[in-house]
Amino acid sequence: MTEKLDMITPDGVSQNIERIAVFFPNCITESTDGRKIDFDLLRQELSRDIVEGPKERYRLEWPGKREAIVTANMPTTKTLRPVRQDSVNFETTENLYIEGDNLEVLKLLQESYLGKVKMIYIDPPYNTGNDFVYRDNFAQNTEEFKAESGMTDELGNRLVANPETAGRYHSDWLTMMYPRLKLARNLLTDDGVIFISIDDHEVHNLRKMCDEVFGEGNFVAEFVWKRRASSALSDNNVSTDHEYVLCYQKGNMNIFSGIKKDFKNYSNPDNDPRGSWVLGDLTVGMTASMRPNQAYDLVDPKTGNSFKYNPNRAWSFIPESMNRMIEENRIVFPEDLSRRPMQKRFMAELKSIFNPISSLLLDKVGLNTEATKTMQTLLEGNIFDYSKPLSLLKTLMPQVCNNDDIILDFFSGSATTAHAVMQLNAEDDGNRKFIMVQLPEKTDEKGEAFKAGYLNICEIGKERIRRAGSKIYNEQVTKTNSLDLFTNLENKIQNKLTDIGFRVYRLDTSNMQDVYYRPQDYHQEMMNDLFADHIKSDRTADDLVAQVMLDWGLPLSLPIEKTEIASKTVFKVDGNALYCCFAEQIDETFARTVAPLKPLRIVFHDHSFANDTAKENVRQLLKQLSTDTEMKVI
């Protein structure tokens, strides 16, 4: 493509900044206007004396940090609308797939899932210069943004390219991540853990940011895994073949389960009554001068063979303890004097059958090619690039999760996390639940995904979960060989011990008319004429139930049953946890019928009552007949 002329004179200031950057790179910083010189640091570099300047402090700063803090604390009026036609087993599943900007979704989940998520895994944009980041500038309206960048999705969510040449390359990425991590922390259980995939571009900044959000003392590990087998061409002839997974805990220590030990080398050739054993080292890494009482010649009492101590590795025990171990048949002496005596280590005496998990996941996690093959097999083509391998999630998840925990991924992508949850549940009869959140980013019109009919990433993720769930179900059925076993398997699946379904929710504007939030913007005549019903005309009872559940802090995965009570349609959430009735003509007769069912909460439409007197009569009657029932209206 032919490059266009700039048609402007050279920017001398920018050229001078680049010249200074060659000699004093530490004096180049980012500002709201791009790359700048930190003149205080530059003065210090050019002076042998301490130069007075802003008070020094140890913290991570960037242009936009205060904005990020405000963004995290800003309330939202948006809501989540159920999409039954895209869901699988909507009525019974406990899994969620949510389409929309993850910042808004995290805000909406604050009450319903506060302190309930055991594990968060995210694979955010790595800020390589080729991917996109969110720009959470709520002061800028959609039209202004479109004019500036032309990059919005159907809901006006802002996605912008972040090339390395951008003046706020690191700052924009940090501003995007900070509020999301801040909100995500609230959702973790007290012993919850977050895992964040990242590469060399931002791992240093991410580590500092997580130190601030989660606390430096809550850093757990920086796992490293090998993402490719063959080297890649690079400018400096160094092939970067690894990526990282940063891990932080909420606060209470979460003990990783570790890796189960391999007992294949254990045996009992001498029929020792203590059971199977394996030979272990009988020395410690201490010299004779450091442990003089453990430096002695060891004699085999049966043969009289003497084994001289190694001056660089003392025996593990003093003579008295060693003699006691010999008497207890815990020491094995070799016939070959060039070899060393060894200690019996009995399986029955192990304090744990697990070894600590290594921060190097070299032999536990597959390469990116594993993820590519998985996607190609499931979706029959190169539909999604850069998925994470299932083995990565299947390695990390059992380390911190029990069989019934909730796992959240708010950069869901191709939904590898959801796939891993279902696969693990199928393998160990677990009942872990997943919550996936993904912005419906449009697919490239020239790519295979678009040509295959996937118009956005959410369509890819949902279809992967459907196909993976179907595959898992069919594999379970195939393992059965008799009608009785098949019946048991069907019962098992119906009882949700293997949940392969998911409820789809989509982020949208509030169900309430704008006047509900901004009445000062409307005249009384306008409100009477235009907003006789403060619920938007396109919203359904399903939409209202979801918003009520969020407002009341109830998990969106709770079972919802539609029934009739006194000829009125009622939505029952989790038994008697919540009743929602939006029918008209609610009166004392309905209240007397529903009261014996003892709902803990009941919600009506404000227009369900003929007038305020009728509404108050129902309230008082419920209070009298079902004292624990809390009534509200929308």
C-alpha positions in Angstrom: 0.0 0.0 0.0 1.3 3.4 -0.9 2.2 5.6 2.1 0.6 9.0 2.2 2.6 12.2 2.7 2.2 13.7 6.1 1.9 17.2 4.6 3.2 18.8 7.8 6.6 19.9 9.0 8.7 17.6 11.3 7.8 17.6 15.0 11.0 18.9 16.6 9.8 18.3 20.1 9.1 14.6 19.5 12.5 14.2 17.8 14.2 15.7 20.8 12.3 13.4 23.2 13.5 10.4 21.1 17.1 11.7 21.3 16.9 12.0 25.1 15.3 8.6 25.3 18.4 7.0 23.8 20.6 8.2 26.6 18.1 8.5 29.5 15.3 6.0 28.9 14.2 6.1 32.5 13.4 9.8 32.1 10.7 9.1 29.5 7.2 8.7 30.9 3.6 8.7 29.6 1.1 11.5 30.0 -2.4 12.2 28.8 -0.8 13.8 25.7 1.6 11.0 24.9 5.3 10.5 25.7 6.9 13.2 27.8 10.1 13.9 29.7 10.2 13.6 33.4 12.2 16.8 34.0 12.7 16.1 37.7 14.4 12.8 36.8 16.4 14.3 34.0 17.7 17.0 36.3 18.7 14.3 38.8 20.5 12.4 36.1 22.5 15.6 35.2 23.3 16.5 38.8 25.7 15.0 41.4 23.4 16.4 44.2 19.9 15.4 45.2 17.4 17.5 43.2 14.3 18.5 45.1 11.1 17.4 43.4 7.8 15.7 44.1 7.8 13.5 47.2 9.0 10.0 46.4 6.8 7.0 47.1 6.7 3.3 46.2 3.7 2.8 44.0 2.6 2.2 40.4 1.4 5.4 38.7 0.1 6.1 35.2 -2.0 8.7 33.5 -5.6 7.6 33.9 -5.2 5.8 37.3 -7.6 8.1 39.1 -10.0 7.8 36.2 -9.8 4.0 36.6 -10.6 4.2 40.3 -13.7 6.4 39.6 -14.7 4.0 36.8 -14.7 1.1 39.2 -16.9 2.9 41.7 -19.3 4.4 39.2 -22.8 2.7 39.4 -24.6 1.3 36.4 -28.2 1.2 35.4 -27.8 -1.5 32.9 -29.3 -5.0 33.4 -29.0 -8.6 32.1 -31.7 -10.0 29.9 -32.1 -13.8 29.5 -31.8 -15.3 26.1 -33.6 -18.6 26.3 -33.2 -19.5 22.6 -29.4 -19.5 22.9 -29.3 -21.4 26.2 -29.1 -25.1 26.9 -31.2 -26.6 29.7 -32.2 -23.1 30.9 -34.5 -24.3 33.6 -32.1 -26.6 35.4 -28.5 -25.5 34.6 -26.4 -23.7 37.1 -23.9 -22.4 34.5 -24.0 -18.9 33.0 -22.8 -17.3 29.8 -23.1 -13.5 29.8 -22.7 -11.4 26.7 -21.5 -7.8 27.2 -18.9 -5.4 28.4 -17.2 -7.2 31.4 -16.9 -4.0 33.4 -20.6 -3.4 33.4 -21.3 -7.1 34.0 -18.9 -7.2 37.0 -20.8 -4.3 38.5 -24.1 -6.1 38.0 -22.7 -9.3 39.7 -21.5 -7.4 42.8 -24.4 -8.2 45.0 -25.5 -11.6 43.7 -22.0 -13.1 43.7 -20.2 -11.1 46.4 -17.7 -13.4 48.1 -19.1 -16.5 46.3 -16.5 -17.2 43.5 -13.7 -19.6 44.4 -11.6 -19.2 41.3 -11.2 -16.5 38.6 -9.3 -17.2 35.5 -8.8 -14.6 32.8 -6.9 -14.4 29.6 -7.0 -10.6 28.9 -5.6 -8.8 25.9 -1.8 -9.0 26.2 -1.2 -5.5 24.9 1.1 -6.7 22.1 0.3 -3.7 20.0 -2.0 -5.7 17.7 -5.0 -6.3 19.9 -7.7 -4.1 21.3 -8.4 -2.6 24.7 -11.6 -1.2 26.2 -11.8 2.6 26.5 -14.1 3.2 29.5 -14.7 6.9 28.8 -18.2 7.4 29.9 -18.1 11.1 29.5 -17.8 10.7 25.8 -21.0 9.8 24.0 -21.3 7.0 21.4 -21.5 9.4 18.4 -18.3 11.3 19.5 -16.5 8.0 19.9 -17.6 6.7 16.5 -16.4 9.9 14.9 -13.1 9.5 16.7 -12.4 5.8 16.2 -15.2 4.0 14.4 -14.8 1.2 16.9 -18.0 0.2 18.8 -20.0 -3.0 19.0 -23.8 -3.2 18.8 -24.2 -1.9 22.4 -21.8 1.0 22.0 -19.0 -0.7 23.9 -15.7 0.9 23.2 -12.9 -1.1 21.7 -9.8 0.6 20.4 -6.5 -0.5 18.9 -3.5 0.1 21.1 -0.4 0.1 19.0 3.1 0.3 20.6 3.5 3.7 19.0 0.6 5.1 21.0 1.5 7.7 23.5 -0.5 5.9 26.2 0.5 2.4 25.3 0.9 1.0 28.8 -1.4 3.6 30.5 -4.5 2.7 28.4 -4.0 -1.0 29.1 -3.5 -0.4 32.9 -6.6 1.9 32.9 -8.6 -0.9 31.3 -7.4 -3.6 33.7 -7.5 -1.8 37.0 -11.2 -1.4 37.6 -12.0 -4.9 36.4 -9.5 -6.5 38.8 -10.8 -4.2 41.6 -14.4 -5.4 41.0 -13.3 -9.0 40.5 -11.6 -9.1 43.9 -15.0 -8.4 45.6 -16.5 -11.6 44.0 -13.8 -13.9 45.4 -14.5 -16.0 48.5 -12.2 -15.3 51.5 -9.9 -18.2 50.3 -10.5 -17.5 46.6 -7.8 -17.3 44.0 -7.3 -15.4 40.7 -5.2 -16.7 37.8 -4.2 -14.2 35.0 -2.6 -15.3 31.8 -0.1 -12.8 30.4 3.1 -12.5 28.4 6.3 -10.4 28.6 4.6 -7.2 27.3 2.8 -6.4 30.5 3.7 -9.0 33.1 5.8 -6.5 35.1 3.0 -3.9 35.2 0.4 -6.5 35.9 2.4 -7.8 38.9 2.7 -4.3 40.4 -1.0 -3.6 39.8 -2.1 -6.9 41.4 0.2 -6.1 44.4 -1.9 -3.0 44.9 -5.3 -4.5 44.2 -4.9 -7.8 46.1 -2.0 -6.9 48.4 1.7 -7.8 47.9 1.5 -10.4 50.6 -1.3 -12.2 48.7 1.0 -13.0 45.7 1.0 -16.8 45.4 3.1 -17.7 42.3 4.1 -16.8 38.8 3.5 -19.9 36.8 5.4 -20.5 33.6 4.2 -22.7 30.7 5.7 -23.5 27.3 3.3 -22.4 24.6 5.2 -23.7 21.5 7.7 -26.4 20.6 9.5 -24.8 17.7 11.4 -21.5 17.7 10.0 -18.4 16.1 11.9 -15.9 14.1 12.6 -12.6 15.9 14.6 -9.5 15.4 17.1 -10.3 18.2 17.3 -14.1 17.4 15.6 -14.9 20.8 12.5 -17.0 20.5 10.0 -16.3 23.4 8.4 -19.7 23.8 6.7 -19.3 27.2 3.9 -17.4 28.9 3.0 -16.7 32.5 0.0 -17.2 34.7 0.0 -14.8 37.7 -1.7 -16.1 40.8 -3.0 -14.0 43.8 -5.3 -15.0 46.7 -8.0 -12.9 48.2 -6.6 -13.0 51.7 -7.1 -16.3 53.6 -4.4 -18.8 52.6 -5.5 -21.2 50.0 -3.4 -24.4 50.2 -2.9 -25.8 46.7 -3.8 -29.5 46.5 -0.4 -30.3 44.9 0.4 -33.1 42.4 -0.4 -36.6 43.5 2.7 -38.7 44.0 3.5 -41.5 41.6 3.8 -44.8 43.7 4.8 -47.0 40.8 8.4 -47.4 42.3 7.1 -48.5 45.7 7.3 -52.3 46.5 7.8 -54.6 49.4 10.5 -57.2 48.3 11.3 -58.2 51.9 7.7 -58.5 53.1 8.2 -55.7 55.6 5.1 -55.6 57.8 5.0 -51.8 57.4 4.1 -52.3 53.8 5.5 -50.9 50.5 8.5 -48.7 50.5 11.0 -47.0 48.3 14.7 -46.2 48.8 15.5 -42.6 49.8 18.7 -40.6 50.3 20.4 -41.0 53.7 22.5 -37.8 53.5 21.9 -34.1 53.8 23.6 -31.2 52.0 25.8 -30.3 54.9 29.6 -30.6 55.1 31.4 -32.5 57.8 32.6 -29.2 59.4 29.0 -28.0 59.5 27.6 -31.3 61.0 30.6 -32.9 62.8 28.3 -35.2 64.9 26.8 -36.6 61.6 30.2 -37.3 60.0 31.2 -40.8 60.8 31.8 -44.2 59.1 28.7 -46.3 58.9 29.1 -50.1 59.5 26.8 -52.8 58.2 26.2 -55.0 61.4 25.5 -58.1 59.2 28.6 -58.0 57.0 30.9 -55.6 58.8 31.3 -53.6 55.6 32.2 -50.0 56.4 30.9 -47.0 54.4 33.0 -43.9 54.9 31.2 -40.6 55.2 31.2 -38.1 52.5 32.9 -34.8 53.7 30.6 -32.8 51.5 27.3 -34.6 52.5 26.9 -35.6 56.2 24.6 -38.5 57.2 21.0 -37.5 57.9 21.1 -38.7 61.5 23.4 -38.7 64.5 24.9 -42.2 65.5 22.3 -42.9 68.2 19.4 -42.3 65.8 21.1 -44.1 63.0 21.6 -47.2 65.2 18.0 -47.2 66.2 17.0 -47.1 62.5 19.3 -50.0 61.7 17.7 -52.0 64.5 14.2 -51.2 63.1 15.3 -52.5 59.7 15.0 -49.0 58.1 18.4 -48.9 56.5 19.4 -50.9 53.4 23.1 -51.6 53.0 24.4 -52.4 49.4 26.8 -55.3 48.7 28.8 -53.0 46.4 31.0 -50.8 48.6 31.1 -48.1 45.9 27.4 -47.4 46.5 25.8 -45.7 49.5 23.4 -47.1 52.2 19.8 -45.9 51.7 16.8 -45.3 53.9 13.5 -47.1 53.5 10.6 -44.6 53.1 7.3 -46.3 53.7 4.1 -45.3 51.8 2.1 -45.7 55.0 4.3 -43.1 56.8 4.0 -40.3 54.2 2.6 -37.1 55.6 1.0 -36.4 52.3 0.4 -38.3 49.1 0.9 -35.0 47.1 4.0 -33.2 46.1 3.9 -29.3 45.8 2.9 -28.1 42.3 5.9 -26.6 40.5 5.7 -23.1 39.2 7.1 -24.5 36.0 4.2 -26.2 34.3 6.4 -27.8 31.7 5.1 -31.4 31.9 1.5 -30.6 32.9 0.3 -28.2 30.3 0.2 -28.8 26.5 1.3 -26.4 23.8 -0.9 -23.9 22.0 -1.2 -26.5 19.3 -3.3 -28.6 21.7 -5.8 -25.7 21.9 -5.8 -25.3 18.2 -6.5 -29.0 17.6 -9.3 -28.9 20.2 -11.0 -26.0 18.4 -10.5 -27.5 15.0 -12.0 -30.8 16.1 -15.0 -29.3 17.9 -15.9 -26.5 15.4 -14.5 -28.1 12.3 -12.1 -25.4 11.2 -9.7 -22.6 12.2 -12.5 -20.7 13.9 -10.6 -19.1 16.8 -6.9 -18.2 17.2 -5.0 -18.2 20.5 -7.2 -20.3 22.7 -5.6 -21.6 25.8 -5.1 -25.4 26.1 -7.6 -27.3 28.1 -4.7 -28.9 30.1 -3.8 -25.5 31.5 -7.2 -25.0 33.1 -7.5 -28.7 34.1 -4.1 -28.3 35.9 -4.9 -25.1 37.8 -8.6 -25.7 38.6 -8.2 -28.8 40.9 -5.4 -27.0 42.8 -7.8 -24.6 44.4 -11.4 -25.7 43.7 -13.6 -28.1 45.5 -16.2 -30.1 43.5 -19.0 -27.6 43.9 -17.2 -24.2 43.6 -18.0 -21.4 41.1 -15.4 -20.4 38.5 -15.5 -17.1 36.7 -13.9 -16.0 33.5 -14.7 -12.5 32.3 -12.4 -12.6 29.3 -14.0 -15.8 28.1 -12.9 -15.8 24.5 -13.5 -19.3 23.0 -14.8 -20.5 26.4 -11.9 -22.8 27.3 -12.7 -22.3 31.0 -16.3 -23.5 30.6 -15.1 -26.6 28.6 -12.6 -27.4 31.3 -15.2 -27.1 34.1 -17.5 -29.6 32.3 -14.7 -32.0 31.5 -13.5 -32.1 35.1 -17.0 -32.6 36.4 -17.4 -35.5 34.1 -14.1 -37.0 35.2 -14.6 -36.7 39.0 -18.4 -36.4 39.4 -18.0 -32.8 40.4 -20.6 -30.0 40.3 -18.5 -27.0 39.7 -20.3 -24.1 38.1 -19.0 -21.6 35.5 -19.8 -18.0 34.7 -18.4 -16.8 31.4 -18.4 -13.2 30.3 -17.5 -12.0 26.8 -18.0 -8.9 24.8 -19.6 -9.7 21.5 -16.7 -8.5 19.4 -17.3 -8.8 15.7 -15.3 -11.4 13.8 -13.2 -10.5 10.8 -15.3 -10.6 7.7 -12.4 -12.2 5.8 -11.8 -14.9 8.5 -13.0 -18.5 8.6 -15.2 -17.8 11.7 -17.3 -15.1 9.8 -17.5 -17.4 6.7 -18.7 -20.2 8.9 -21.5 -18.0 10.2 -20.0 -16.8 13.5 -20.7 -13.1 13.5 -19.1 -12.4 16.9 -16.9 -14.1 19.4 -19.8 -14.9 21.7 -21.3 -17.1 19.0 -18.1 -19.1 18.9 -17.9 -19.5 22.7 -21.6 -20.6 23.0 -21.3 -23.1 20.2 -18.1 -24.5 21.7 -19.8 -25.1 25.0 -22.8 -26.8 23.2 -20.5 -29.1 21.2 -18.2 -29.8 24.1 -21.1 -30.6 26.4 -22.7 -32.9 23.8 -19.4 -34.7 23.3 -18.9 -35.2 27.1 -22.5 -36.5 27.4 -22.1 -38.9 24.5 -18.8 -40.2 25.9 -20.4 -40.9 29.2 -23.3 -42.8 27.5 -20.8 -44.8 25.4 -19.1 -46.1 28.5 -22.2 -47.9 29.7 -22.7 -51.5 28.7 -26.1 -52.4 30.2 -29.5 -50.9 30.5 -29.2 -50.6 34.3 -26.0 -48.6 33.9 -27.5 -46.5 31.3 -30.5 -45.7 33.5 -28.2 -44.8 36.3 -26.2 -42.5 34.0 -29.4 -40.8 32.8 -30.4 -40.2 36.4 -26.9 -38.9 37.2 -27.1 -36.4 34.3 -30.7 -35.4 35.1 -29.6 -34.8 38.7 -27.1 -32.2 37.5 -24.0 -34.2 38.6 -22.8 -33.5 35.1 -24.2 -30.1 34.1 -23.6 -29.6 30.4 -26.1 -26.7 30.1 -25.8 -22.9 30.4 -28.1 -19.9 30.7 -27.4 -17.1 28.4 -27.8 -13.5 29.6 -27.2 -10.4 27.5 -26.2 -7.0 28.8 -28.7 -4.3 27.9 -30.0 -0.9 29.0 -32.3 -1.0 32.0 -35.8 -2.4 31.8 -36.9 0.9 33.3 -37.7 4.0 31.2 -35.2 6.8 31.4 -37.6 8.9 33.5 -37.2 6.3 36.3 -33.6 7.4 36.7 -33.7 11.1 35.5 -37.2 12.5 36.3 -35.8 16.0 36.5 -35.3 15.9 32.7 -39.0 15.5 32.0 -42.1 17.7 32.5 -45.1 16.3 34.2 -47.1 16.3 31.0 -44.4 14.3 29.2 -44.3 11.7 32.0 -48.0 11.3 32.0 -48.2 10.8 28.3 -45.0 9.0 27.4 -44.3 7.0 30.5 -47.6 5.8 31.9 -45.8 2.5 32.3 -42.2 3.0 33.5 -41.2 -0.4 32.2 -40.0 -0.4 28.6 -42.5 -1.8 26.1 -40.1 -4.4 24.7 -39.3 -6.0 28.0 -40.7 -9.4 29.1 -41.5 -10.9 32.4 -38.3 -13.0 32.1 -36.3 -9.7 31.8 -38.0 -8.3 34.9 -37.3 -11.5 36.9 -33.6 -11.3 36.1 -33.4 -7.7 37.1 -35.2 -8.4 40.4 -32.8 -11.3 41.1 -29.8 -9.0 40.6 -31.3 -6.1 42.6 -32.1 -8.5 45.5 -28.7 -10.1 45.3 -29.8 -13.6 44.2 -27.6 -15.7 42.0 -28.8 -15.9 38.4 -28.3 -19.6 38.4 -31.1 -20.3 40.8 -33.9 -22.5 39.4 -36.9 -20.6 38.1 -40.4 -22.2 37.9 -43.4 -20.6 36.2 -46.7 -21.5 37.9 -50.3 -20.2 38.4 -51.5 -19.0 41.8 -55.1 -17.7 42.1 -55.2 -17.4 38.2 -52.1 -15.2 38.2 -48.8 -16.1 36.5 -46.1 -16.3 39.2 -42.3 -16.9 38.7 -40.9 -18.9 41.7 -37.2 -18.6 42.1 -35.4 -21.3 44.1 -38.6 -22.6 45.7 -39.9 -19.9 48.0 -36.8 -17.7 47.9 -38.5 -15.2 45.6 -42.0 -14.9 44.0 -42.4 -12.5 41.0 -45.9 -11.6 39.8 -46.5 -8.8 37.3 -50.1 -9.5 36.6 -52.8 -6.9 37.0 -55.6 -6.7 39.6 -53.6 -8.0 42.5 -55.9 -7.9 45.5 -56.5 -9.3 49.0 -57.8 -12.6 47.5 -54.4 -13.2 45.8 -52.6 -12.2 49.1 -54.6 -14.8 51.1 -53.9 -17.5 48.5 -50.1 -16.9 48.3 -49.5 -16.2 52.0 -49.7 -19.9 53.1 -46.8 -20.7 50.7 -44.5 -18.4 52.8 -42.4 -16.8 50.2 -39.4 -15.0 51.6 -39.6 -12.3 49.0 -42.4 -11.2 46.7 -42.3 -8.6 43.9 -45.2 -7.0 42.0 -45.4 -4.5 39.2 -46.5 -1.1 40.5 -49.4 -1.3 38.0 -50.5 -4.6 39.5 -52.7 -2.7 41.9 -55.8 -0.7 41.2 -54.5 2.1 43.4 -52.2 2.9 46.3 -54.8 1.8 48.8 -55.1 -1.7 47.3 -51.3 -2.0 47.3 -51.1 -1.1 51.0 -53.9 -3.5 51.8 -52.0 -6.4 50.2 -48.8 -5.4 52.0 -50.4 -5.3 55.4 -52.3 -8.6 54.8 -49.1 -10.4 53.8 -47.3 -8.9 56.8 -50.1 -10.4 59.0 -50.4 -13.8 57.4 -46.7 -14.4 56.4 -44.6 -12.4 58.8 -41.3 -13.4 57.1 -42.4 -12.3 53.6 -40.8 -9.1 52.3 -42.8 -7.3 49.6 -41.5 -4.9 47.0 -42.8 -3.3 43.8 -41.1 -2.2 40.6 
